[in-house]
Amino acid sequence: MQTAQFWQLAIKQFENHLRLERSLAENSVAAYLRDIEKLEQFVQIHQLPLSPTEIKAEHLRFFIRYLGGFEVAESSQVRIISGIKAFFRFLEAERYIKESPAVLISVPNAKRKLPKVLDVFEIEQILKIIDLSTAEGVRNRAMLEVLYGSGLRVSELVDLQLSQIYHEAGFLKILGKGGKERLVPIGHDALKFTQIYLQTVRNHLQVQKGSEKVVFLNRRGGKLSRVMVFLIVKDLAEQAGISKTVSPHVFRHSFATHLIEGGADLRAVQDMLGHESITTTEIYTHLDVEYLRQVITDFHPRSQINK
């Protein structure tokens, strides 16, 4: 039996086990299956010719480090690894393997005083608290929609230029770390509020010299600083009654976490976060941008809300 076929067989048998023997609810079964599919995707992405019975502890440790690179909340990593452990316990019980390679795998410590991810309700609370009757409020709503809807770093947000927004295509061309460019889908709400900001606020500002191409400006028409965005986000979170310490990067963490928890393909999220060295040419020759757009549409919470 080919490796891919054995993965499908093992996952299907595990699914039957969860439903029939453990009588788990459909949501729980679906969550377990997504966890195993992430491991299978990891094997495919790294071109490892391994069936489930050939996975060793060192492969799982590599997988855990790989998950950490997505900046996914540690609580989510714990849940994914717990699903992986359950899968290998099942394979061991069915005598496909002699011993689970996950038995000695430790999970990240999820107990943190300052949580690094917001849930969907908390995101909505922060967005709703913004006063859209003011110019700063319109700008701030657009900025936070972009942070959460496209997973940008705060430096990428403040450096975003007008020419990097492809309104018709629904994409941003982002210049990330190391000068590497990538295309990132911009969600419906992020694009809508950005267009409102550009048309009703930015067009009426007296733009300072040197900031003519920058999207998000301060009230004096100059480029926003990273510190100012941090202060804006912190203040809005406090107004919304969020007790967690919230920074712009928390929106990026939440973007990745919510997509992956929703079932998005790991490689697509990796590409959108800019964790791979992708040159301008490679973007257009190797990246299926229509597929990335569909990932946002299918798995991002803001897209689900608008359906």
Phi, psi and omega in degrees: 000135180291156183303313182298320180293322180291323175302313181298317180296313182296319180294320179295318179294323177296320178299315178298320178300315182294321184282312189273316185271322181261350176052043180283155177292158184302319180298321180292318178300314181299321179295316177300314183295322177297324179296316181291322179296329177295320177296317178297318178298319178302315179298317180292317182299321182267010175052047177263115183282064187241132171273169179304328182283349182258358179290131179248171181301322181295328177293320180291324176295321177296319179298318179296317178296323178297316177299318180300330180292344179277355183062027177287142180307143183297328177298324178288322176299318179301315181295318180297314181294325177297322176295320178297317179299319180297321180297314182286333172296322177295314179298324178291318180295327179275001177065027170286328178228157181281322182212140180293128177289350183266359188298326182256007180282124179268152180256155178300152177285112184275355181275103179232142179290328183242096181303145185255008182217146176256147173276173186298320180298318180295321175301313181297321179298318180293317181295322183288334183286345184289132181276104183279002177276353180248156179297318180294325179295318178298316178297314183295322178296318179297317181297314182290326175297321180290318179302312183278327184278342181231355175069034183284152167287155181297326178295324179289328179292311183288338179269354184302131181248158183304322183289349181270356178261118177257089188300313183294319182280338181077038181225155170247140172259110189256135173263106186261203181298142179072014179072017182274135179263149175211156175260132180231129176298143174248124185295167183302312182292319179299318180291319181298310183288331175293318179295321177298315180298315181297320185279325187256343183240300186297322181298343183255003179274149171271100189285134179287153178299133181096348181247013186301328185264351185282140182286301187263121185240157174279179185293343178267003178085015179255168180293137176290146175269160177299320181298319180298319178295320176302315182294321179298312181296316180299315181295317181295321179296320179294319178298326181280358179078022179277120183280343180290155173281117187245130176231169176305326182291335177297326177294322177294316177301316183294321176305308182294315182298314184292325177294313183292318177296331179281352177108009181295150179295134183301319184295322180296316179294321178301316179296318183291328178284343180079033180271005180237146179283102183240119178277169181303316181296317182296329178303315186275341182259336185240347185255124179276093186292330178294324178293319178298319178300319181292327177299314178299314182298319186277328192239346182279133183304324181295329176287323179296321182298324185273358180283000000 
